[in-house]
Amino acid sequence: MGQLDGRLALITGGTRGIGAAVAQRFAAEGADLIIAARTSDDLEAIDDSLRSQGYDRAILVPFDVARHEPAIELSNIVHERFGKLDVLVSNAGMLGTLMPVAQMEAAEFEKIIATNLSALQYQLYAFHDLLRASDAGRLIAVSSGAALHPRSYWSPYGAAKAAMEFVLQSYVKEIKGTPVRANIIDPGRIRTTMRADAYPGEDPLSLPQPECITGTFVRLAQASCTDNGTRVVAEIEGGWTPQPGDEDRWARQPNGNFLPA
């Protein structure tokens, strides 16, 4: 028996990096998956990967989180077919170009804001009633440490993530008295393409793989999870340890897992 047996989960940005790792872990835990991403090639690749592991139940949906219409269209399909949604992982995001905000053209700024901030509101509008129809609806929004620490050249991404967290915390207050729970995950330093784009001089082998943080997603997706409005830094599990000489960047927890120091 998996920890998510019978739970219907929608994962946006579910074909690469953290999203793909969460999809694979949720599948292993018995969830029924709806995987949403922008390109058909990426959707086919994650489906092939899941099928190679014996999982053939994924529903694949081309999906642009920066537009509100796809969220409404998908919610109508989910309503007609399932009548509810147990878990929504709002993961899709984009870093954009790191550059001085005074030099960034409006179209680039607005696209970053739409992908990292507006997308959550579109999803709340489209999927709240479906989460409410579940006996234990769970929303997990993926954020970033950039939401807490302003830095040069990161203006639209950091601002969008900070505002996204504000939106989610407002939503938490609005769902009191319902079975829905909503929480934020900060994945920390993880070996992804986005991380490599942001820090091209960093050795990717010094970072844990996305698979190492999926346990936190599973915990927050379970019907038994009572956290609501919590901002969680994902624990690094699976026996991962820092490279020699890099230990000061990581804090070992009493359970043997790690967090970014």
C-alpha positions in Angstrom: 0.0 0.0 0.0 1.4 3.4 -1.0 1.0 6.5 1.1 -1.1 8.2 -1.6 -3.3 5.2 -2.8 -6.5 6.4 -4.4 -5.5 10.1 -4.3 -6.0 12.1 -7.5 -3.1 14.5 -7.9 -2.5 17.3 -10.5 1.1 18.4 -11.0 1.9 21.4 -13.1 5.4 21.5 -14.6 5.4 17.8 -14.0 7.8 16.7 -16.8 11.2 18.1 -15.7 13.2 18.6 -12.5 11.3 18.7 -9.3 7.9 18.2 -11.0 9.0 15.0 -12.8 10.6 13.7 -9.5 7.3 14.4 -7.7 5.3 12.7 -10.4 7.5 9.6 -10.2 7.3 9.5 -6.4 3.5 10.0 -6.3 3.1 7.2 -8.9 5.2 4.9 -6.7 3.0 5.9 -3.7 -0.2 4.8 -5.6 -1.6 8.2 -6.7 -3.6 8.7 -9.8 -1.8 11.4 -11.8 -2.7 14.3 -14.0 0.6 15.7 -15.4 0.4 19.1 -17.0 3.2 20.8 -18.9 3.7 23.0 -21.9 5.2 20.6 -24.5 3.9 17.3 -25.8 7.5 15.9 -26.2 8.1 16.4 -22.5 4.8 14.9 -21.6 5.5 11.8 -23.7 9.0 11.5 -22.1 7.6 11.4 -18.6 4.9 9.0 -19.6 7.5 6.7 -21.1 9.5 6.9 -17.9 6.5 6.1 -15.7 5.5 3.2 -18.0 9.0 1.8 -17.8 8.4 1.6 -14.0 5.1 -0.2 -14.5 2.8 2.9 -14.1 0.4 3.4 -17.0 -2.4 5.6 -15.4 -1.0 9.1 -16.0 -3.3 11.6 -17.8 -1.1 14.0 -19.8 -2.3 17.5 -20.5 -0.6 20.3 -22.5 -0.9 23.2 -20.2 0.4 26.8 -20.1 0.2 28.1 -16.5 0.7 31.7 -17.6 -2.8 31.8 -19.2 -6.1 31.4 -17.3 -8.1 29.6 -19.9 -6.2 26.3 -19.7 -6.8 26.0 -16.0 -10.6 26.5 -16.5 -10.7 24.0 -19.4 -8.8 21.4 -17.3 -11.0 21.9 -14.3 -14.1 21.2 -16.4 -12.5 18.0 -17.6 -11.6 16.9 -14.1 -15.1 17.8 -12.8 -16.8 15.8 -15.5 -14.5 12.7 -15.1 -13.7 12.7 -11.4 -15.9 15.2 -9.6 -13.0 16.2 -7.3 -9.3 16.8 -7.0 -7.3 15.5 -4.0 -4.0 17.2 -4.5 -2.8 20.1 -6.6 1.0 20.6 -6.8 1.5 24.1 -8.3 5.1 23.6 -9.4 5.6 25.2 -12.8 7.7 28.3 -12.8 10.3 30.2 -14.8 13.4 32.1 -13.7 13.6 34.4 -16.7 16.6 36.5 -17.6 18.7 37.7 -14.6 19.3 41.4 -15.4 18.8 44.8 -13.9 15.1 45.5 -13.5 15.5 49.0 -15.1 16.7 47.3 -18.3 14.1 44.5 -18.5 11.4 44.9 -21.2 7.8 44.8 -20.0 7.0 41.6 -21.9 9.7 39.6 -20.1 8.7 41.0 -16.7 5.1 40.3 -17.3 5.7 36.7 -18.4 7.8 36.0 -15.3 5.1 37.5 -13.1 2.3 35.5 -14.9 4.2 32.2 -14.6 5.2 32.5 -11.0 2.4 34.5 -9.5 -0.7 34.8 -11.6 -0.7 31.1 -12.3 -1.5 30.3 -8.7 -4.6 32.6 -8.8 -5.7 31.0 -12.0 -5.4 27.6 -10.4 -7.2 28.6 -7.3 -10.1 30.0 -9.3 -10.3 26.9 -11.4 -9.6 24.1 -8.9 -10.8 25.3 -5.5 -14.3 23.8 -5.8 -12.7 20.5 -6.9 -10.3 20.5 -3.9 -13.3 21.4 -1.7 -15.1 18.4 -3.1 -12.4 16.1 -1.8 -12.6 14.8 1.7 -9.0 16.1 2.2 -8.0 18.6 -0.6 -4.3 19.5 -0.4 -2.6 22.3 -2.3 1.2 22.5 -2.4 2.8 25.6 -3.9 6.5 25.5 -4.8 8.3 28.7 -3.9 12.0 29.8 -3.5 14.4 31.3 -1.1 14.4 34.3 -3.5 11.0 35.2 -2.0 12.6 36.1 1.3 15.9 37.6 0.3 15.9 40.4 -2.3 19.0 40.3 -4.5 20.3 42.1 -7.6 19.0 41.0 -10.9 16.3 38.7 -9.5 13.5 41.3 -9.2 10.6 39.8 -11.1 11.2 36.2 -10.0 11.7 37.0 -6.4 8.8 39.5 -6.3 6.5 37.0 -8.0 7.4 34.2 -5.5 7.0 36.6 -2.5 3.6 37.7 -3.8 2.6 34.1 -4.6 3.3 33.2 -0.9 1.1 36.2 0.2 -1.7 35.0 -2.1 -1.5 31.5 -0.7 -1.5 32.7 2.9 -4.6 34.7 2.2 -6.2 31.6 0.8 -5.3 29.7 3.9 -7.3 32.2 6.0 -10.2 31.8 3.6 -10.4 28.0 3.8 -10.6 27.8 7.5 -13.4 25.4 8.5 -13.0 23.3 5.3 -11.1 20.1 4.7 -8.7 21.9 2.4 -5.1 22.5 3.5 -2.5 24.6 1.6 1.2 24.8 2.2 4.4 26.2 0.6 7.5 24.2 -0.2 10.9 25.9 -0.6 13.0 23.2 -2.4 16.3 24.8 -1.5 19.4 24.1 -3.5 18.6 21.3 -5.9 20.2 20.0 -9.1 17.9 21.4 -11.7 18.2 23.2 -15.0 16.8 26.4 -13.4 19.5 26.2 -10.7 22.2 25.7 -13.3 20.9 28.7 -15.3 21.0 30.9 -12.1 24.4 29.7 -10.9 26.4 28.6 -14.0 29.7 28.4 -12.0 28.3 26.0 -9.4 29.2 22.3 -9.5 25.9 20.5 -10.1 27.4 17.4 -8.6 27.5 19.2 -5.2 23.7 19.4 -5.1 21.1 16.7 -4.3 18.9 15.4 -7.1 15.2 16.4 -7.1 14.3 12.9 -6.0 15.8 13.6 -2.6 13.1 16.1 -1.6 10.0 14.3 -2.7 9.3 12.9 0.8 8.2 16.4 1.9 5.7 16.6 -1.0 4.3 13.2 -0.1 3.8 14.2 3.6 1.9 17.4 2.6 -0.2 15.6 0.0 -1.5 13.0 2.4 -5.1 13.2 3.8 -3.6 12.9 7.3 -1.6 16.0 6.9 -2.9 18.8 9.2 -0.4 21.5 8.3 -2.1 24.6 6.9 -0.3 27.8 5.9 3.1 26.2 6.7 6.3 27.3 4.8 8.4 24.2 4.6 12.0 23.9 3.5 12.2 20.5 1.9 14.4 17.9 3.7 17.0 16.1 1.7 16.4 12.4 2.2 17.5 9.2 0.6 20.9 8.9 2.3 22.3 11.9 0.4 25.4 13.5 2.0 27.4 16.6 1.1 30.6 16.3 -0.7 33.8 16.5 1.4 34.7 20.1 2.0 31.1 21.3 1.3 29.6 20.3 4.7 29.2 23.9 6.0 26.6 24.6 3.3 24.2 21.9 4.8 22.7 21.3 8.2 22.3 17.7 9.3 19.0 17.1 11.1 18.5 14.7 14.0 16.9 12.2 11.7 19.9 12.1 9.4 18.4 14.2 6.6 19.8 17.6 5.5 18.6 21.1 5.1 20.5 24.0 3.4 22.5 25.9 6.0 
